[in-house]
């Protein structure tokens, strides 16, 4: 998948991205919001990228958001429990937040999924921390609706039908 806009490029990860991927994924905020992609060293970053390169692009997507040749964000989408439904996580570096980048990237990702006849994805689900107001705002702007919000849970699940 390769999508270019005037603001950024949405693309797959490459091995050469390991240093930037490590820089983006080695902070504690990443560990809090997307713990499965958190990295402690460059070797773990390379391992993640190698795993990404072997994914089935009908049920798994790991995309870099690149601006001015710098990786500024990630979209991770995988079929986990429900057939044809992708669990989606996203992250954008702090200095690029509140600029509409993640909202635009997610809209473009959804448009691409809808346009591909080889993909049978019917919905996206986003599990977002109830105090992660920026991600909640993105979820609402891309048209998702609350699916579940357990009384004592720290997370809210949003769903978008494709």
C-alpha positions as a printed Julia matrix, in Angstrom:
162×3 Matrix{Float64}:
   0.0     0.0    0.0
   1.33    3.41  -0.97
  -0.71    6.58  -0.67
   0.79   10.04  -1.18
  -0.85   13.28  -0.12
   0.5    16.82  -0.01
   1.03   16.42   3.75
   2.45   12.9    4.11
   2.94    9.44   2.63
   1.26    6.32   3.99
   3.32    3.23   3.16
   4.69   -0.1    4.32
   7.76   -0.26   6.53
  11.23   -1.06   5.13
  14.29   -2.45   6.91
  16.01    0.91   6.46
  13.28    2.39   8.67
  14.58    0.57  11.77
  16.37    3.56  13.39
  13.35    5.85  12.93
  10.94    3.09  13.93
  12.95    2.52  17.11
  13.0     6.24  17.87
   9.22    6.44  17.51
   8.35    3.2   19.33
  10.76    3.28  22.26
   8.97    5.87  24.38
   6.7     5.11  27.32
   3.71    6.72  25.64
   3.97    4.15  22.84
   4.19    1.41  25.46
   0.98    2.71  27.03
  -1.06    3.06  23.85
   0.3     0.34  21.52
   2.24   -2.04  23.8
   2.65   -4.69  21.1
   4.8    -2.35  19.0
   6.88   -0.87  21.84
  10.61   -1.52  21.3
  13.52   -1.52  23.74
  16.36   -1.63  21.21
  17.18   -1.49  17.5
  17.12   -5.3   17.19
  13.51   -5.39  18.38
  12.71   -2.65  15.87
  14.22   -4.78  13.08
  12.3    -7.85  14.31
   9.02   -5.91  14.15
   9.73   -4.65  10.64
  10.68   -8.17   9.48
   7.41   -9.47  10.9
   5.51   -6.65   9.19
   7.08   -7.55   5.84
   5.73  -11.11   6.1
   2.16  -10.11   6.92
  -0.82  -11.1    4.83
  -2.06   -7.8    3.38
  -5.6    -9.07   3.36
  -5.79   -9.34   7.14
  -2.81   -7.36   8.52
  -1.52   -3.87   7.81
   1.41   -2.06   9.41
   1.79    1.36   7.87
   4.28    4.17   8.33
   3.11    7.76   8.16
   6.04    9.64   6.62
   6.45   13.41   6.4
   9.56   15.03   4.94
  11.32   11.62   4.94
  10.67   11.19   8.68
   8.39    8.5   10.13
   5.95   10.43  12.29
   3.28    7.83  12.92
   2.03    4.27  12.67
  -1.22    2.55  11.8
  -1.48   -1.08  12.89
  -4.51   -3.1   11.79
  -4.88   -6.87  12.29
  -7.62   -9.45  12.25
  -7.51  -10.8   15.82
 -10.71  -12.35  17.16
 -13.54  -11.59  14.75
 -13.24  -12.76  11.12
 -13.11   -9.89   8.62
 -12.81   -7.25  11.37
  -9.51   -5.47  11.9
  -8.4    -4.29  15.34
  -6.77   -0.93  14.69
  -4.22    1.01  16.71
  -2.59    4.26  15.68
   0.03    6.62  16.98
   1.49    9.92  15.82
   4.48   11.68  17.35
   3.54   14.41  19.81
   4.8    17.3   17.65
   2.48   16.23  14.79
  -0.72   15.95  16.82
  -3.7    18.26  16.46
  -2.88   18.86  12.79
  -5.4    16.41  11.3
  -2.69   14.01  10.1
  -4.02   10.89  11.82
  -7.61   11.66  10.87
  -6.58   12.05   7.22
  -4.38    8.93   7.33
  -7.19    6.8    8.79
  -9.71    8.1    6.24
  -7.31    7.24   3.42
  -6.64    3.79   4.89
 -10.39    3.11   5.11
 -10.93    4.35   1.55
  -8.2     1.99   0.34
  -9.77   -0.96   2.18
 -13.19   -0.18   0.69
 -11.78    0.08  -2.85
  -9.88   -3.22  -2.87
 -11.94   -6.13  -4.15
  -9.38   -8.68  -2.91
 -10.03   -7.77   0.74
 -13.07   -8.99   2.66
 -12.79   -6.64   5.66
 -16.24   -5.58   6.88
 -15.37   -3.37   9.87
 -12.65   -1.78  11.96
 -12.55   -1.78  15.75
 -10.51    0.69  17.78
  -9.86    0.03  21.46
  -9.0     3.39  22.98
  -8.11    4.37  26.53
 -10.97    6.4   27.99
  -8.49    9.17  28.85
  -6.89    9.25  25.38
  -8.9    12.25  24.19
  -6.89   12.8   20.99
  -7.51    9.24  19.78
 -11.16    9.45  20.77
 -11.44   12.64  18.67
  -9.88   10.85  15.68
 -12.26    7.89  16.12
 -15.26   10.21  16.08
 -13.99   12.24  13.09
 -13.6     9.11  10.98
 -17.18    8.05  11.7
 -16.84    5.36  14.33
 -19.47    4.69  16.96
 -19.07    3.35  20.48
 -19.51   -0.41  20.48
 -18.79   -1.12  24.15
 -17.78    0.78  27.21
 -17.55   -1.4   30.28
 -18.31    0.37  33.54
 -14.95   -0.23  35.22
 -12.83   -0.62  32.09
 -10.09    1.81  31.14
 -10.97    1.36  27.44
 -13.75    2.17  25.02
 -14.27    0.1   21.85
 -15.29    2.03  18.73
 -16.49    0.35  15.54
 -16.62    1.5   11.91
 -18.54   -0.52   9.36
 -16.88   -0.6    5.94
